[in-house]
């Protein structure tokens, strides 16, 4: 007989995911500040808007995957 593989419980996924989300947000904020202090200030206003919109929205993709993983029900 094959043993059922040990799956991570939702409670553990939520703990790990919460820590990962905090790390992601802190890292992304620091990265955004680093980029903003670089050559972005030399760009024209319309280009700055696009850069800041991009930086403000891109972190949502990995956060969405993390939240979906955290919300999975136990098997």
Residue pairs with C-beta under 8 A, 6 or more apart in sequence:
7 74
7 75
8 16
9 74
10 70
10 71
10 72
10 73
10 74
13 69
13 70
13 72
14 70
17 66
17 67
17 69
17 70
18 70
20 66
21 63
21 66
21 67
24 59
24 62
24 63
24 66
25 59
25 63
28 55
28 58
28 59
31 55
32 55
32 56
35 51
35 55
36 52
36 55
40 48
40 51
40 52
41 48
43 51
